[in-house]
Amino acid sequence: MRKLVIICIVAGFFSLTSFSYAGSDFNGNIDYNTEAFGYYAFISGGLFVNGQTYNGDNASGGVFRFIHDGNPHPWGHPTAFQNWKRDDWFPENAGIALTMKYNGVDVYNNNGINDGTYPTNYYGDPGNPSTIVPGLYCGFSMSNNLDWTYAGYFILLEDTLIDEISGYFPETYYVPIDLSHPFDFNVNIYSAVDGTGVDTGYLMPANTGAFRGNVFSDDSTAGYFSVSDTGVFRHYSGFSDNKDKIYELTYHLDQPVLLPAGEYFFSHDAAVIPVPSAVLLGGLGVSLVGWLRRRRAL
């Protein structure tokens, strides 16, 4: 049975909706390809934990992978059509920022956003907002808009119980995401497998023929999402006021999940809910509104 969960987050109004979206099987089409609600992008982490040696530079083996489901895709990259591909970036990147918890305690954290342990100036120098820092990498992840998503490498040295899994996204990136619009979020974990073709010799996420992970997917694991402001800003030059809020997207599992020790790839994305209902949550005269989330059910 599906339940609706309302989480308070951000000023504005939005339409309630009975529609929601779960990552579909690849069909070779770009679903919406619209900038109407902006683009959702992930924040990277800069902490190399559990002895991780891979970094954002492909010379190390790399940590970023992307895949899309459009042929041709408006952003090109034909080799990424329904196949994972490496994306080369700066060595300061440890992967997609990821925090996993069990009973309220971090069991994996490669970013330090919540406890302030991220590397000095990793998200930019507050005293010099125009400074561009290599570690602030973001990549678009919208599985039913541009049908494009990223996954980031991580490693666990021992079997690990989790009951919360969090990714991070910025308030704006190139095209500002409309935080007043309800999105159907997704989080997924893939096993790491040997690459093929142009990526032979590199670890890649398992290809499931969809944007769903083969190790973990919110589509098949009961729980609910929340979104919160971390209080951390991403500083950069050339856009808006040179700083963006960083938000935390958390999936709260109804029951803990055990992840065996090993190497994995993690992804999170926002899917546009295209048909809002006529029911409007407005006129409240308050600074916070509800963020409508669908409760996942097995």
C-alpha positions in Angstrom: 0.0 0.0 0.0 1.3 3.4 -0.9 1.3 6.2 1.6 2.1 9.9 1.2 4.7 11.5 3.4 5.1 15.2 3.8 8.5 16.7 4.7 8.9 20.4 5.5 11.7 22.0 3.5 11.5 25.2 1.4 9.4 28.3 0.8 7.0 28.4 -2.1 3.9 26.7 -3.3 3.5 23.5 -5.3 0.7 21.2 -6.6 -0.2 18.0 -4.9 -0.2 15.0 -7.2 -1.3 11.4 -7.1 1.2 10.6 -9.9 4.7 9.3 -9.2 7.5 7.8 -11.1 9.8 4.8 -10.7 12.8 4.2 -12.9 11.5 2.4 -16.0 13.2 -0.2 -18.2 15.3 1.4 -21.0 13.2 2.0 -24.1 15.5 4.1 -26.2 13.6 7.3 -25.8 14.2 10.6 -23.9 11.0 10.9 -21.8 10.6 14.7 -21.4 13.7 16.7 -22.3 12.5 19.8 -20.7 14.0 22.6 -18.7 10.7 23.5 -17.1 11.7 22.4 -13.6 15.5 22.7 -14.0 18.1 20.0 -13.8 18.9 17.9 -10.7 22.6 17.4 -10.1 24.6 15.4 -7.5 27.3 16.8 -5.2 30.6 14.9 -5.0 32.4 13.8 -1.9 36.1 14.4 -1.1 36.9 12.0 1.7 38.8 8.8 0.7 37.6 6.3 3.2 38.1 2.5 3.7 41.5 2.7 2.0 40.0 3.8 -1.3 42.6 4.6 -4.0 40.4 5.4 -6.9 39.7 9.1 -7.5 38.0 11.3 -10.0 40.9 11.1 -12.5 40.6 8.1 -14.8 44.3 7.6 -14.5 43.5 6.0 -11.1 40.6 4.0 -12.4 38.1 6.7 -11.9 35.0 7.0 -9.7 32.3 8.5 -11.9 30.1 6.6 -14.4 27.1 7.7 -16.4 24.5 6.1 -18.6 21.6 7.4 -20.7 18.6 6.0 -22.5 18.2 8.1 -25.6 19.5 7.4 -29.1 20.5 9.9 -30.2 20.8 11.8 -26.9 20.7 15.7 -27.1 24.0 15.8 -25.1 25.7 13.3 -27.3 27.9 10.6 -25.8 26.8 7.8 -28.0 28.9 5.2 -26.2 26.8 5.8 -23.1 23.6 4.8 -24.7 22.3 2.1 -22.4 25.8 1.3 -21.4 27.8 2.7 -18.4 30.8 4.9 -19.4 33.6 6.5 -17.4 33.7 10.3 -16.9 37.1 11.8 -16.2 37.4 14.6 -13.6 39.6 16.0 -10.9 41.5 13.7 -8.4 40.0 15.7 -5.5 36.8 13.8 -6.1 36.2 10.6 -4.1 32.9 9.9 -5.8 29.3 10.9 -5.4 28.8 12.2 -1.9 27.2 9.3 0.1 26.3 8.9 3.7 24.8 5.6 5.1 23.6 5.2 8.7 22.4 2.5 11.0 20.6 3.4 14.2 21.5 7.1 13.7 25.3 6.4 13.4 27.3 6.9 10.3 28.6 3.5 8.9 29.8 5.1 5.7 30.6 8.8 4.9 32.8 10.0 2.0 31.8 13.7 2.2 31.8 15.2 5.7 29.0 17.5 4.9 26.9 16.9 8.0 29.8 16.9 10.5 31.9 19.6 8.8 34.8 17.2 8.0 34.9 17.8 4.3 38.3 18.9 3.0 39.3 22.6 3.4 37.7 24.7 0.6 36.3 21.6 -1.0 33.0 23.4 -1.8 34.8 26.8 -2.3 36.2 29.4 0.0 33.5 31.5 1.7 35.9 34.4 1.9 36.5 34.2 -1.8 33.3 32.9 -3.5 34.7 33.4 -7.0 37.3 30.7 -6.3 36.6 27.6 -8.4 37.6 24.5 -6.5 38.0 21.2 -8.4 36.3 19.2 -5.7 32.9 20.8 -6.2 32.0 18.5 -9.2 28.3 18.1 -10.0 26.7 16.0 -12.7 23.2 15.9 -13.9 21.0 13.0 -12.8 17.4 12.9 -14.0 16.2 9.5 -15.0 13.0 10.4 -16.7 13.7 13.9 -18.0 17.0 13.7 -19.9 17.1 10.0 -19.1 20.6 10.4 -17.8 22.1 9.4 -14.5 25.5 9.1 -12.8 26.9 6.5 -10.4 29.8 6.9 -8.0 32.3 4.3 -6.7 32.5 3.3 -3.1 34.0 0.4 -1.1 33.0 -1.4 2.1 35.6 -3.4 4.0 33.1 -5.4 6.1 29.5 -6.4 6.0 27.4 -3.3 6.8 23.9 -2.8 8.1 22.1 0.3 6.9 18.8 1.9 7.6 19.4 5.3 6.0 21.1 6.2 2.7 21.7 9.8 1.7 22.9 11.7 -1.4 23.4 15.4 -1.8 22.3 17.9 -4.5 22.8 21.7 -5.0 20.0 24.3 -5.2 21.2 25.3 -8.7 23.4 24.1 -11.4 23.3 25.7 -14.9 19.5 25.6 -15.1 18.1 26.2 -11.5 16.1 23.3 -10.2 12.6 24.4 -9.2 12.5 23.4 -5.6 8.7 24.1 -5.4 8.0 21.3 -7.8 7.5 17.8 -6.4 9.9 15.2 -7.8 10.0 11.4 -7.4 13.5 10.7 -6.2 15.4 7.5 -6.6 18.5 5.9 -4.9 20.2 2.8 -6.2 23.3 0.7 -5.5 24.9 -1.4 -8.2 27.5 -4.1 -7.9 30.9 -3.4 -9.5 31.7 -5.5 -12.6 34.5 -5.7 -15.2 34.0 -3.2 -18.0 33.7 -4.0 -21.6 34.3 -2.3 -24.9 35.9 1.1 -24.6 36.0 0.7 -20.8 37.6 -2.8 -20.7 39.9 -3.0 -17.6 37.8 -0.6 -15.5 35.2 -1.3 -12.8 31.7 -0.4 -13.9 28.2 -0.6 -12.4 26.3 -3.7 -13.3 24.0 -3.0 -16.3 20.4 -3.8 -15.3 18.7 -2.5 -18.4 17.2 0.2 -16.3 18.2 2.9 -13.9 17.5 0.5 -11.0 20.3 -0.9 -9.0 20.8 -4.7 -8.7 22.1 -4.5 -5.1 19.6 -2.0 -3.7 16.8 0.1 -5.2 14.1 2.2 -3.4 11.7 0.8 -6.0 11.8 -2.6 -4.3 12.8 -1.6 -0.7 10.1 -0.1 1.5 10.7 3.3 3.1 10.3 7.0 2.5 12.3 10.0 1.4 13.1 13.3 3.1 14.9 16.4 1.9 16.7 18.8 4.2 19.0 21.8 4.0 22.5 20.9 5.2 23.5 24.5 5.9 26.6 24.0 3.7 27.0 26.2 0.6 28.7 25.4 -2.7 30.7 28.4 -3.9 31.7 29.1 -7.5 31.9 31.8 -10.0 29.7 32.8 -13.0 26.2 32.0 -11.7 23.6 33.7 -9.5 25.2 34.9 -6.3 28.1 32.5 -6.4 26.8 30.2 -3.8 24.2 27.5 -3.7 22.6 25.6 -0.8 23.5 21.9 -0.6 20.5 19.7 0.2 20.5 16.2 1.6 18.2 13.6 0.1 17.7 10.7 2.5 15.9 7.4 2.0 14.7 6.0 5.3 14.3 2.2 5.2 11.5 0.5 7.0 13.8 -2.4 7.8 17.7 -2.5 7.8 19.5 -3.9 4.8 22.8 -5.8 4.9 25.4 -4.8 2.3 28.2 -7.4 2.1 31.8 -6.2 2.1 32.8 -5.3 -1.5 33.0 -2.6 -4.2 29.8 -0.8 -5.3 28.5 2.1 -7.3 25.8 4.5 -5.8 23.4 6.8 -7.7 20.6 9.1 -6.9 18.4 11.1 -9.2 15.2 13.1 -9.5 12.4 12.1 -11.8 9.9 14.8 -13.0 6.3 14.2 -12.0 4.8 15.5 -15.3 1.1 15.9 -14.5 0.3 17.8 -11.3 -3.2 17.7 -10.0 -5.4 20.7 -9.7 -5.2 20.6 -5.9 -3.0 23.5 -4.8 -1.3 23.8 -1.5 -1.1 27.6 -1.2 -2.3 30.6 0.7 -0.7 29.3 3.9 1.3 32.5 4.6 4.2 30.5 6.0 7.9 30.2 5.1 7.9 26.4 4.9 5.8 24.2 2.7 5.4 20.4 2.4 7.6 18.4 0.1 5.4 15.6 -1.1 7.0 12.2 -1.3 5.7 8.8 -2.2 6.1 6.0 0.3 7.7 3.0 -1.5 6.1 -0.3 -0.8 7.1 -3.9 -1.7 
